[in-house]
Amino acid sequence: MSDAGRQSLTDKAGAALKPDSEKTYLEQGKDMLAGKADSAASSAQPQSQKSYTQEIGDAVSGNSNENQSSIADKAKDALGMNKQ
């Protein structure tokens, strides 16, 4: 279960595992907006109030708001699946 205003780990994984080249424009837009909303919710919530699963999800997705690539993005880059 995710915290209020946050994406679940299942949703994040589903969006990350499907290559952008196989997504419709609607799916890409939805993923982008959901990611931005999740990042904003992550920034607004103090680290001490995050659930354990959201702390893990933020670490894996690179959602520390320091403009770092996520592990999922690094994997996509390595496999040539990220759009440039």
N, C-alpha and C positions, 0 to 999 in steps of 0.2 A: 504494500500500500504506500502511496506517495503522500507527501505533505501537501497542504493546501496550496494550490497554484503551481505545483511542480509536476513535471512529467514522471511517469512511472519508469522504472528501469526497463521494463518490458517494451514500452513505447520507444525509449531511447535506443535500445538494442535493435528493434525492428527498423527504425529509421536509418540507423548506422550501417546495418548489414546489407540493405538493398542498394545497389549501385545507383548513383544519380542518373546514369544513362538509361536505366530501366524505369525511372519514375516519370509520371506525367508532370506537366508544369504545375498542376494543382497540388500534387503530392509534394513537390519541391517547395512550393510556397508555404504549404501547411507545415512542413518540417522546419523551414526557416523561421516562421512566426512562432511556432511552439518552442524552438530553441531559444529565441530571443526572450520570450516570456519566461521560460524556465531560468535563463540567466539572470533576468531582472529579479525574479523571486528569490533566487539564490543569493544575490547581492543584498537584498533587503532583509534577509533572515540571518540573524547572528549565528555564527558557527556553533555556539553552545546550545542553540535551540533546534539544531537539525537532528533528524533521526539518523540512526546508524546507516540505514540503507541510502539516504540522501547524501551523507558524507562520502560513501563509497561511490555513488553515482557521479557526484561532482568530481571526485578524483579521477575516475575513469574517463569522463567526458571532457575533462580539462576545464570545467566550469568554475575555476578559481578566479575568474575575471582578471587574469593577468595576461590576456591575449596569447596564451600558449595553445598549441595544437593538442587536440585530444588524442588519446590512444587510438580511438576508432579512426580519426582522420589520418593519423600516421600510418595505420594499417592500410587504409584506402590508398594513400599516396604510394606506399610500397608496392601495392598490387596494380597501380595505375587506374583505380576506379574513381578517383576524385575528379570532378570537372575543374578545369583551370580557366 
